[in-house]
Amino acid sequence: MDSVIRKISIGSDYKNEAMHYSVGQSVYGGHHIHSIEFNSVDNSYNIFIKKQDEVMPWKKFNSNMAISVEYDLEY
């Protein structure tokens, strides 16, 4: 699955204290971030991880948080 969102950063201090999540990044015991998707129904950002052939939801952030989104310009 190709994702239009390439990276999401959570936190008001982007440079020093924000958490950064990028598609392809290794996380959580051998998993990789598969996609980052915006859900317009509840205005949330959802991170899905993949290990082998299994894709599963991992994290969800609501839009009330300080969020910075970086889009993939090669879609």
C-alpha positions as protocol buffer text, in pm:
chain_id: "A"
residue {
  index: 1
  type: MET
  ca { x: 0 y: 0 z: 0 }
}
residue {
  index: 2
  type: ASP
  ca { x: 135 y: 343 z: -94 }
}
residue {
  index: 3
  type: SER
  ca { x: 74 y: 626 z: 148 }
}
residue {
  index: 4
  type: VAL
  ca { x: 38 y: 994 z: 65 }
}
residue {
  index: 5
  type: ILE
  ca { x: 146 y: 1076 z: 423 }
}
residue {
  index: 6
  type: ARG
  ca { x: 517 y: 997 z: 462 }
}
residue {
  index: 7
  type: LYS
  ca { x: 583 y: 1122 z: 815 }
}
residue {
  index: 8
  type: ILE
  ca { x: 388 y: 1243 z: 1117 }
}
residue {
  index: 9
  type: SER
  ca { x: 530 y: 1425 z: 1419 }
}
residue {
  index: 10
  type: ILE
  ca { x: 338 y: 1446 z: 1746 }
}
residue {
  index: 11
  type: GLY
  ca { x: 416 y: 1723 z: 1996 }
}
residue {
  index: 12
  type: SER
  ca { x: 432 y: 2099 z: 2011 }
}
residue {
  index: 13
  type: ASP
  ca { x: 815 y: 2121 z: 2021 }
}
residue {
  index: 14
  type: TYR
  ca { x: 896 y: 1969 z: 1681 }
}
residue {
  index: 15
  type: LYS
  ca { x: 1274 y: 1986 z: 1713 }
}
residue {
  index: 16
  type: ASN
  ca { x: 1332 y: 1879 z: 2073 }
}
residue {
  index: 17
  type: GLU
  ca { x: 1043 y: 1678 z: 2216 }
}
residue {
  index: 18
  type: ALA
  ca { x: 810 y: 1560 z: 1939 }
}
residue {
  index: 19
  type: MET
  ca { x: 777 y: 1192 z: 1849 }
}
residue {
  index: 20
  type: HIS
  ca { x: 840 y: 1127 z: 1478 }
}
residue {
  index: 21
  type: TYR
  ca { x: 694 y: 835 z: 1282 }
}
residue {
  index: 22
  type: SER
  ca { x: 785 y: 765 z: 917 }
}
residue {
  index: 23
  type: VAL
  ca { x: 661 y: 505 z: 671 }
}
residue {
  index: 24
  type: GLY
  ca { x: 919 y: 225 z: 656 }
}
residue {
  index: 25
  type: GLN
  ca { x: 1059 y: 298 z: 1005 }
}
residue {
  index: 26
  type: SER
  ca { x: 1137 y: -7 z: 1222 }
}
residue {
  index: 27
  type: VAL
  ca { x: 925 y: -18 z: 1537 }
}
residue {
  index: 28
  type: TYR
  ca { x: 789 y: -254 z: 1801 }
}
residue {
  index: 29
  type: GLY
  ca { x: 989 y: -576 z: 1779 }
}
residue {
  index: 30
  type: GLY
  ca { x: 1051 y: -635 z: 1410 }
}
residue {
  index: 31
  type: HIS
  ca { x: 754 y: -446 z: 1271 }
}
residue {
  index: 32
  type: HIS
  ca { x: 775 y: -161 z: 1020 }
}
residue {
  index: 33
  type: ILE
  ca { x: 541 y: 132 z: 975 }
}
residue {
  index: 34
  type: HIS
  ca { x: 329 y: 32 z: 677 }
}
residue {
  index: 35
  type: SER
  ca { x: 113 y: 342 z: 635 }
}
residue {
  index: 36
  type: ILE
  ca { x: -8 y: 659 z: 803 }
}
residue {
  index: 37
  type: GLU
  ca { x: -367 y: 747 z: 723 }
}
residue {
  index: 38
  type: PHE
  ca { x: -604 y: 1030 z: 806 }
}
residue {
  index: 39
  type: ASN
  ca { x: -956 y: 924 z: 911 }
}
residue {
  index: 40
  type: SER
  ca { x: -1197 y: 1205 z: 823 }
}
residue {
  index: 41
  type: VAL
  ca { x: -1483 y: 1042 z: 1018 }
}
residue {
  index: 42
  type: ASP
  ca { x: -1324 y: 1107 z: 1359 }
}
residue {
  index: 43
  type: ASN
  ca { x: -1045 y: 1347 z: 1248 }
}
residue {
  index: 44
  type: SER
  ca { x: -766 y: 1116 z: 1361 }
}
residue {
  index: 45
  type: TYR
  ca { x: -434 y: 1001 z: 1224 }
}
residue {
  index: 46
  type: ASN
  ca { x: -378 y: 624 z: 1232 }
}
residue {
  index: 47
  type: ILE
  ca { x: -46 y: 441 z: 1207 }
}
residue {
  index: 48
  type: PHE
  ca { x: -48 y: 85 z: 1073 }
}
residue {
  index: 49
  type: ILE
  ca { x: 244 y: -153 z: 1118 }
}
residue {
  index: 50
  type: LYS
  ca { x: 341 y: -464 z: 924 }
}
residue {
  index: 51
  type: LYS
  ca { x: 537 y: -779 z: 1006 }
}
residue {
  index: 52
  type: GLN
  ca { x: 569 y: -1040 z: 734 }
}
residue {
  index: 53
  type: ASP
  ca { x: 226 y: -1032 z: 562 }
}
residue {
  index: 54
  type: GLU
  ca { x: 19 y: -902 z: 854 }
}
residue {
  index: 55
  type: VAL
  ca { x: -86 y: -535 z: 872 }
}
residue {
  index: 56
  type: MET
  ca { x: -241 y: -411 z: 1196 }
}
residue {
  index: 57
  type: PRO
  ca { x: -334 y: -80 z: 1360 }
}
residue {
  index: 58
  type: TRP
  ca { x: -70 y: 42 z: 1605 }
}
residue {
  index: 59
  type: LYS
  ca { x: -129 y: 403 z: 1711 }
}
residue {
  index: 60
  type: LYS
  ca { x: -406 y: 658 z: 1678 }
}
residue {
  index: 61
  type: PHE
  ca { x: -377 y: 1032 z: 1740 }
}
residue {
  index: 62
  type: ASN
  ca { x: -671 y: 1270 z: 1747 }
}
residue {
  index: 63
  type: SER
  ca { x: -650 y: 1606 z: 1573 }
}
residue {
  index: 64
  type: ASN
  ca { x: -665 y: 1796 z: 1905 }
}
residue {
  index: 65
  type: MET
  ca { x: -296 y: 1716 z: 1955 }
}
residue {
  index: 66
  type: ALA
  ca { x: -9 y: 1917 z: 1808 }
}
residue {
  index: 67
  type: ILE
  ca { x: 51 y: 1728 z: 1482 }
}
residue {
  index: 68
  type: SER
  ca { x: 281 y: 1801 z: 1190 }
}
residue {
  index: 69
  type: VAL
  ca { x: 228 y: 1601 z: 870 }
}
residue {
  index: 70
  type: GLU
  ca { x: 482 y: 1552 z: 591 }
}
residue {
  index: 71
  type: TYR
  ca { x: 342 y: 1431 z: 261 }
}
residue {
  index: 72
  type: ASP
  ca { x: 515 y: 1206 z: 9 }
}
residue {
  index: 73
  type: LEU
  ca { x: 565 y: 1415 z: -303 }
}
residue {
  index: 74
  type: GLU
  ca { x: 630 y: 1109 z: -522 }
}
residue {
  index: 75
  type: TYR
  ca { x: 281 y: 958 z: -539 }
}
